[in-house]
């Protein structure tokens, strides 16, 4: 949703997209823009990063600062006691939907491959225990919305999600820990119709995040 009076790609910018399947644009063509948000190295060598056109050639800190003006009222949290490989996907999706932050509960280390370097632009916070995470949510007055297909859970397709909240996801396989479930102020599940007991945690996170977007986001501000 770029316009001529906005910073980003313009007629005096790159003249061609990188071919051969690579993402990005080549070196800036013409006089360089007089704007501190632009990175001289990217202007000189091209920008191959996984970012929308609006942020081409911007410095990383400039991108984060601009995203901070666009972030939504929901946070995302995922338990990581068994080194869940889905966390990277969750982070990437949270970045796509401009989540306020992603909270890793449990182990600090996680597989970043699925994030596709979007973790560089997404606020991340580590909580060593569920208790630490719950105390954070309480201090910030953020209701915890747990996502789990347990008896009594509301269908996310019909539930109303709080405008400010933390969407909490469990690990692939065991799901949410009992401690996390007990701390939730709302529990929602995703309607399923097949034989599998559950769906991939990364997929579930995307579904619920998009549910929040449909209920609360101004979609006219989307790229």
Number of C-alpha atoms within 10 A of each C-alpha: 10 12 10 9 7 10 16 19 19 15 9 12 20 19 14 12 14 15 10 6 7 10 14 19 24 21 17 22 15 11 8 13 15 7 9 10 19 21 16 16 12 19 21 14 13 20 23 16 17 13 17 12 15 17 20 25 30 22 16 15 12 16 19 16 12 13 17 16 9 15 17 20 18 25 23 23 27 27 26 25 18 13 16 20 18 23 28 21 22 25 33 23 22 26 22 14 20 24 24 23 21 25 22 25 25 19 16 13 12 16 13 17 14 18 19 14 16 22 17 14 20 22 19 15 13 16 20 15 17 17 14 13 21 20 13 13 17 11 9 11 12 20 21 25 22 25 27 21 20 13 9 9 16 19 15 18 13 10 14 15 21 18 16 18 21 27 28 25 28 23 21 20 13 8 19 21 14 8 12 21 21 12 18 17 12 19 23 24 21 19 11 11 7 7 6 7 9 16 13 11 24 23 14 18 26 19 16 21 22 16 18 23 19 11 12 17 17 10 9 7 8 11 9
